[in-house]
Amino acid sequence: MFRVPAEPSGSLPGAWRHCVGTGRIELALRRDYQDSLRLLQREIGFRYIRGHGLLSDGMGVYRPYEWQGTRRIRHSFTYVDQVVDAYLELGIRPFLELGFMPTELASGKQTVFWWHGNVTPPRSEKEWADLVRATLRHLIDRYGLDEVRTWPVEVWNEPNLPDFWQGADEKAYHRLYEVTACVVKDVDPDLQVGGPAISPAADEWLDRFAEFAAQRDVPVDFVSKHAYTSGPAQHVPFGTHQTLAPAQDLLDQFATPRERLKGTRLAELPVHITEFNSSYRPDNPVHDTAFHAAYLAPVLARGGDHVDSFSYWTFSDMFEEAGPPTALFHGGFGLLTHRQVKKPTYHLYAFMARMGPDLLTRGADHLVTRHPDGRVTVLAWAPVDASGQTPSRHRLRLSVPVRDAREAFVRRSVVDEEHGNARTAWQWMGSPRSPGPHQLDVLHEAAEPGRQHLRLPVEDDRTVLDLTLARHEITLVEVTPVVEEAPEWWDERRLLGTGPR
C-alpha cells in the first residue's frame, strides 16, 4: 500500500491543457465543430487551439485582382473574423500557424491533403510579407494589441517532410522563417514568433535552426515540434493499423528540444509540442479505444515536466485531411466523434480537468491532487503494454489523507472496455456508418463513465482506497470529508415503519 503524503509537493502543471489541435481552421465555420468545441470548453477548458490553413485558399485571405491594367492584392478577413470570434466566445485563443501558401502566391503546384493545401514557397517574398503583416495588423485592430500579444505565431508546419514543404528544403524554410519572423516583430516587437514545428525523428533540424537563428540574429520566442509513437502504416480500405512504441517514448520526445538546445541561444525558451498523439494517421482505430486513454494517462500526468505545452491532435473528428470520414467511428484523431460522442481519451482529459491544483504525489499508475476545499482526487490507470499483452486486472492500494472527518464520501468514475466506451456499443449495434437519432442517443448514453458512490471509514486522518482496475481502465476517484447533517432520529431501519421504536 502506498501512503499518499498529506502535504503537497508543488502544483500540478497545466501544460496538458494549454493547447489542443484542430482540423484546418476553416472547419470552425460549421455548426458541428462549434457544438463540439463548446462541449469541450465546458468540461475541459483548453486555453489555445492550433490548426492548419489560416492562409490557405479556403479562408480567402489573399485575393489578387486587376484594376486599370494593374495587378493588386486585397486581403480579406471575412472568414478569419468569424473563426476567431467563435474561438474567443468559447473561451479559447488561437495559437496561430502561418500556412499554407495561397495558390496564387505559390511558386509551385504541390499540395497536401484532400483539401489541397499548397506547400511550396512564395513566388514573391514581398507579397508573403505583406500578407503576414496585413493579417497581424487586422487581428490587432479587431482584438487589441494586448490580446494578440498573447497569441503565439508559429511559422509553417513540419517543413522537414516533403509532403508539407516542397523538397523538405531546409534553407528555403529558414528563409521563409526569417522573412516571416522579421515581419512579425516589425508589426509589434512583443508578438511571439517561433518554430520550426518539425515532425518526430528530425531533431537535427533543431540544432541547425538554433545555428541559423544565431548566425542571422533572427527572432525566436519559442521552439516547437511534434511527437508521435506509431510505426509504419498497414493500410486497409478506409483504415490504418500500426505498431506503437511505449508511451514513455512520447515523454522522451518531449524532452528532446531542451536536451539538444543546451548551450544555444534558444536553450531557455518555452517549448511547445504543437502536435502529439499515438498514431499520426487520422484513420487508425486505436484513437477510439479505451486502450488509448490508459496509454496516454502517464503522458498527461508527467508531460509538463518537460515542456510548456503539449497539444493533443485533435479535439474533434471534424477533420478532413484524408477526406470526409466514412463512418462515425473511423479511427479519427478527435477526442469527440462527429455529433459529440465522447471517446475514452476525452474522459482522460475531463478527469484531468477535475484534478486539484495541489500535487500530492505521482506514481507509475496514479496521480493524486487536492482541492482547496480539502477534496482529494485520484486519477489511476491500468498500465498498458503496447504489444497487446496487458493483464486483465490491476490492483492499486492507496492510503489517502482526509482531514477532520470520521468518514469519507467516495465518488468513482470508470472508463474501460465496457464503461464510457461508445465504440463498444457501436460495434454491438452493427457498426452503423451513419447512426440514426435513436442510435445516437444510445451512443451518447454509452459514452458516459460508470459511476460508483460509497463511504469509507477514516482513521488517524486517513482512509484506504483499494482499487481493482479492469483491463485498459482509467478511473477518477474523488474523496471528500463527510459532514453528517442527517437528524439524530433518522434510522434507515424504520424506512418502512417496521424498525425499532
Salt bridges, closest charged atoms under 4 A:
GLU7 OE2 - ARG403 NH2 2.97
GLU26 OE1 - ARG24 NE 3.29
ASP35 OD2 - ARG31 NE 3.43
ASP35 OD1 - ARG38 NH1 3.23
GLU43 OE1 - LYS342 NZ 3.07
ASP81 OD1 - HIS138 NE2 2.60
ASP81 OD2 - ARG142 NH1 3.51
ASP85 OD2 - ARG142 NH2 2.69
GLU97 OE1 - ARG50 NH2 2.95
GLU97 OE1 - HIS52 ND1 2.70
GLU125 OE1 - ARG175 NH2 2.85
GLU127 OE2 - ARG71 NH1 2.78
GLU127 OE1 - ARG123 NH2 3.98
ASP130 OD2 - LYS126 NZ 2.84
ASP130 OD1 - ARG133 NH1 3.29
ASP146 OD1 - ARG149 NH1 3.77
GLU147 OE2 - ARG93 NE 2.64
GLU154 OE1 - ARG50 NE 2.53
GLU158 OE2 - HIS226 ND1 2.61
GLU170 OE1 - ARG208 NE 2.86
GLU178 OE1 - ARG175 NH1 3.80
GLU178 OE2 - ARG216 NH2 2.86
ASP186 OD2 - ARG133 NE 3.62
ASP188 OD2 - ARG149 NE 2.95
ASP190 OD2 - ARG149 NH2 3.49
ASP203 OD1 - LYS225 NZ 3.15
ASP207 OD2 - ARG260 NH2 2.53
ASP217 OD1 - ARG265 NH1 3.48
ASP221 OD2 - LYS185 NZ 2.68
GLU275 OE2 - ARG50 NH1 3.20
GLU275 OE2 - HIS52 NE2 3.76
GLU275 OE1 - HIS226 ND1 3.71
ASP283 OD2 - ARG281 NH2 2.85
ASP288 OD1 - LYS343 NZ 2.64
ASP305 OD2 - ARG362 NH2 3.05
ASP308 OD1 - ARG258 NH2 2.63
ASP317 OD2 - LYS343 NZ 3.05
GLU320 OE1 - ARG24 NH1 3.13
GLU320 OE2 - ARG30 NH1 2.78
GLU321 OE2 - HIS52 NE2 3.77
ASP365 OD1 - HIS366 ND1 2.73
ASP365 OD2 - HIS394 NE2 2.66
ASP373 OD2 - ARG375 NE 3.76
GLU407 OE1 - ARG455 NH1 2.70
ASP416 OD1 - HIS419 ND1 2.99
GLU417 OE2 - HIS472 ND1 2.61
GLU448 OE2 - LYS342 NZ 3.11
ASP466 OD2 - ARG395 NH2 2.65
ASP466 OD2 - ARG397 NE 3.42
GLU473 OE2 - ARG412 NH2 2.84
GLU478 OE1 - ARG354 NH2 2.62
GLU478 OE2 - ARG375 NH1 3.54
GLU478 OE1 - ARG411 NH1 3.35
GLU484 OE1 - ARG455 NH2 2.59
ASP491 OD2 - ARG493 NH2 2.81
